[in-house]
């Protein structure tokens, strides 16, 4: 009975110490500064992404860009870049972004090789794969890893 009483006193004393320390370390709220910050942020102009062009825009009509597979691929990439991507907060590790890379590689190497390189790039675009990337390839302006299409000839 006494050991239960000792444990109860010890645990209540520990809880009291935790409560006192959390109250003393609580953050002071400065409502006026928070309201001023919120007001200044709301007055800033929000940068909207520019509308990205269709993958085969300004190209002459050939079988390469008029077949149904190319049209479906180009259309889905266009919808992703201009509708879905703007609402996601994902941040790509690479420069150019994965969707821009996919667009460039399909234009450069065709739908088959471009599709395979796009799948490879999407598999490498995660924080775990970033541990193997060379820090020397970081673009100083965008702070992203440079991964040019020309590298895959």
Secondary structure, DSSP 8 states (H G I E B T S, - for coil): -HHHHHHHHHHHHHHHHHHHHHHHT-----HHHHHHHHHHHHHS----------TTTT----HHHHSHHHHHHHHHHHHIIIIIGGG-----SEES-HHHHHHHHHHHH-HHHHHHHHHHHHHH-STTGGGGS-GGGB-TTT-SEE--GGGG-
